[in-house]
Amino acid sequence: MLFDFATLPPQDCYKLVVSTVVPRPIAWVVTQDAEGVVNAAPYSFFNAFSDNPVVIGIGCGPKAPGALKDTAANIRATGQFTVCLVPEEAIHAMNATAVDFAPGVDELKEAGLTALPSARIRPPRIAESPVALECETFQLVPAGHHTIVLGRVIAVHVRDDCVIDPVKCYVDTPKMNLVGRMHGRGWYARTTDRVEVPRMTVAEWETRKAASKAAE
């Protein structure tokens, strides 16, 4: 069935996209305002987009018509933020930080989470996250009523027991036990069910095609 976005209201376009572009990694974004007040919120409009420089992107919606959410407002004011990935054991704490608290409420405290100092920027990271990216603003892109935050990653913290070889930068990704966002208002996915499909060279592909043809 074709859904022509030119004929649909925005809320229906949104429903179709978030129900089909899955699973999406979750960025637990920690920011500070100019006075140092910390804000934390989860975003699933998030991914990595570039390798040199390493740039990640977050889609931040509005808090109210004409007003930025605290995350986007803080990033615009300070140019710094951390992105902490969410492990399954912290999924309920992550959900708590999504509550629409009043300005000034410490979401980390409400959710029972622990703030740790970052190495190169002011906003803290979340101790319960096995990986945290320290970011500086690369570009802010207006997209309708959203602001797409592009952040340059300047440092990464990986929990010690999830590092296989620090010299080679080998990380034990499965051990992080991260979760991803699925459809609807409350569905998530584990990253424990994996299928390995190695990349092929052209030569390997041609060999496979020849073998398949010979078997016919």
N, C-alpha and C positions, 0 to 999 in steps of 0.2 A: 504494500500500500504506500502510495506517495503522500507525504505531508509537505505541502508547499508553504514555507514559512512566510511567503508574501501574503498568504490568506489567513494566517493564524494569529491570534493574540499572543503577546509576549509570554504570558504565563504558560501557554500550551507549548510553545517552542522550548521553553526552559524544561518543562516536564519531559519532553521527548529526549532532549540532550542528556539530562542527568540520569535517565533510565537506560540509556544505551551506551554512553561513554563511561564504561566501568571495567574494572575497579579503578578508582582514582586515589593516588597517594594523598595523605592528609598532612597539611602543613600546620603545625601548632606554632603560630606566630606570636613571638613575645616582643613587645615594644615598650618604649618609655616616652612620656610627653616631655616638654621642655623643662618642667619642674621635677622630673624624675619619677613620676607616678607610673607604675608598671601596669601594662595591659596584656592579657593573653587570650587568644581566640583561635579556634581551628578553622581551616579552609581546605575544601577539597577541590576547588578550582585552582589546581597547583601542579606544577611539574618542572623538570629541568629542560632547558632549551639550547644551551650552548656549552662547548667544552673549553674554549680558550678565547676570552675569559669564561669561567664557569658562571653561567647566568641561570637563575631560577625565576619562575613567574608565578604570581598569585593574583587571582581575580577577586577584588574587594568590592562588594556591593555597597550601596548607600545605607546610612543609618536612618535617614528620613529624607524626604524630597529636598534636594539642594544641600544636604549635609553629609560629610564623610563619616564612615565608621571610625572608631577610635584607632584601629590598626592603621588605616590609610592616613588619617590625620597625623598620627604620631610619626609615621615614616616620612611624610611630607615635611614635618617640622624638624626632624632630627637626622634623617637620612640613614638610620641604622635599625636593624632588627635581627632577631634570631629565628631560624626555622628548626623546630624540633619534630622529628618523626614519632609517630604514636605506636607503641607496642600494645599487644592485646591486653596485658595486665593493667594498662592504664586507660583502657577504653572508656570506662565509666567516669573517670576524672576528666578525660577529654570532653565527654558529653556535658559535664557540669560547666566547663569553661565556655560552652556555647550558649549558656543561659544569658538572656539580655539583661544583665545587671545594670544598675544605675552607674553613671560616670563616677570614677574614683574608687569603685569597689575592686578589691584585689582578687581577681579570678583564681590565681594560684592558691591563695590562702583558702578561699571558699572550697576549692576542689581537693584540698589536702596535699598539694604539690609543693615541691622544694625548689627554690631558686638557687642557682649556682652562678658565680661570676663568669662572664665571658673573658676571653683573652685579649681581644683587640677592639671591642666595642662596648658601649655602656649597657645596653639591654642585657639582662641575664638570660641564661638558658635553663631548661627544665631537667632536674636531676633524674627524674624517672624515665626520661627519653634516652634510648641507647645511642642516638646520633643527633647532633645539633650543628646547624650551619650558621656561622656568623656572616651576616650580609650587610653590604652597603648599597644604597640606591644606585642602580644603573640607569633606569629610566622609568618615568611614570607615564603611562599611556591611557588617555581617556577612551573609553569604549562604551558609548551610551551612558547609562547611569552607573556603570562600573568604572573602577580604576584598576588597570592592570599594572601591578607593581613588578618591575623587573629588578632583581637584586643580584649584585655581583658577590659571589661567595669568596670570602677572604680567609676563612679558617673553618675547619671541621673538627668536632669532638666526636670520637667514637669510644664507647665504653670498652675498657681494657679487655674484658673477656670476649669481646666480639672482634678483636684484632688477631688475625692469624700470623701475619708477618708485617711488622711496621716498616721495615726497610723496603719491601716490595709493594707496600700499601694494599696487602690482601686482607679483606674483611670477611668475617663469617656472617654473611647476609641472613641465612636462615635463623641464626641464633638471636637476631634482633627481634624476631617474632612480630613484625610490623603488621598493621591492619590497613585496609583500603576501604574507601567509601563506595557503596553500591547505590541502589535505587531507593526511591521513597524517602520518608522522613527518618527512618531508623535502621536501615540495613547496611551492614558492613561485611567485609570479606577477610578471611585469614590468608596469610601468604605461605601456609604450610603445605598446601597441595600444589606441587610443582611438577612440570613436565620438561625434561631436558631435550632440546632440539638443537644440536650444534650447527653453527653456520658452515656453509660449504663454499669451496673454491669453484671456479668455473670448471676446472678439470674434474673435480669430484662430481659435479652436476652432470657433465657429459658422460662420465663413466656410469652413473646411475641410469641415465636415459638409455645408454647402449645396452645395459644389462636388462632393463625393463623391456626394451624392444626385442631382444634376443629370446626373452621368456614367453613372448606372445605366440 
